[in-house]
């Protein structure tokens, strides 16, 4: 049994941070090589809300809310 923060396992937090940084760096590279690839701000907000709902479903007791 590992360390937990609420209902979230510390190893999961580290794995999530690794994956997020990896995806961010790949996305940065893709945008650098293809400047015409842009996501409208409305679509970004839609994605943020979808991710928030998914995390709330996965961790229902953590009180996860999107901070603006």
TINU-44718 format. One line per 4 residues: number of its first residue (from 1); their letters; for each residue x, y, z of C-alpha. Coordinates in Angstrom, 1 decimal. Each point is the difference from the previous one (the first is absolute). Example, Ala and Ser with C-alpha at 12.3 -4.5 7.8 and 13.67 -1.06 7.14 Angstrom:
<pts>
1) AS) 12.3:-4.5:7.8 ~ 1.4:3.4:-0.7 .
</pts>
This chain:
<pts>
1) XXXX) 0.0:0.0:0.0 ~ 1.4:3.4:-1.0 ~ -0.5:3.5:1.2 ~ -3.4:1.5:-0.7 .
5) XXXX) -1.2:3.6:-0.2 ~ -3.7:-0.4:0.7 ~ -1.0:-2.7:-2.4 ~ 2.9:0.6:-2.5 .
9) XXXX) 3.0:-2.2:0.2 ~ 3.4:1.8:-0.1 ~ 1.3:-2.3:-2.8 ~ -3.0:1.0:-2.1 .
13) XXXX) 0.8:3.7:0.6 ~ 3.6:-0.6:-1.2 ~ -1.2:-2.0:-3.0 ~ -2.5:2.7:-0.9 .
17) XXXX) 2.6:2.8:0.2 ~ 2.4:-2.0:-2.2 ~ -2.7:-0.6:-2.6 ~ -1.2:3.6:0.0 .
21) XXXX) 3.5:1.3:-0.5 ~ 0.6:-2.5:-2.8 ~ -3.2:1.0:-1.8 ~ 0.7:3.7:0.5 .
25) XXXX) 3.5:-0.3:-1.5 ~ -1.2:-2.0:-2.9 ~ -2.8:2.6:-0.6 ~ 2.5:2.8:0.2 .
29) XXXX) 2.2:-1.7:-2.6 ~ -3.0:-0.6:-2.3 ~ -1.1:3.6:0.2 ~ 3.5:1.2:-0.6 .
33) XXXX) 0.3:-2.1:-3.2 ~ -3.6:0.8:-1.1 ~ -0.9:3.5:1.1 ~ -3.3:-0.3:-1.9 .
37) XXXX) -1.2:-2.5:2.5 ~ -2.1:2.0:2.5 ~ -2.8:-1.0:2.3 ~ -2.7:2.7:0.5 .
41) XXXX) -0.4:1.2:3.6 ~ -3.6:-1.2:0.1 ~ 1.2:-3.5:-0.8 ~ 2.7:0.2:2.7 .
45) XXXX) -2.7:0.9:2.6 ~ -2.2:-2.9:-1.1 ~ 3.0:-2.4:0.4 ~ 0.8:1.5:3.5 .
49) XXXX) -3.6:-0.6:1.1 ~ 0.0:-3.5:-1.3 ~ 3.2:-0.9:1.8 ~ -1.4:1.6:3.2 .
53) XXXX) -3.1:-2.3:-0.3 ~ 2.2:-3.1:-0.6 ~ 2.1:0.8:3.1 ~ -3.0:0.7:2.1 .
57) XXXX) -1.4:-3.4:-1.0 ~ 3.3:-1.8:0.7 ~ 0.5:1.7:3.3 ~ -3.5:0.9:1.2 .
61) XXXX) 1.1:0.7:3.6 ~ 2.8:2.5:-0.8 ~ -2.0:3.1:-0.7 ~ 1.8:0.6:-3.3 .
65) XXXX) -1.0:3.3:-1.7 ~ 1.4:1.9:-2.9 ~ 1.9:3.1:1.2 ~ -0.1:2.9:-2.4 .
</pts>
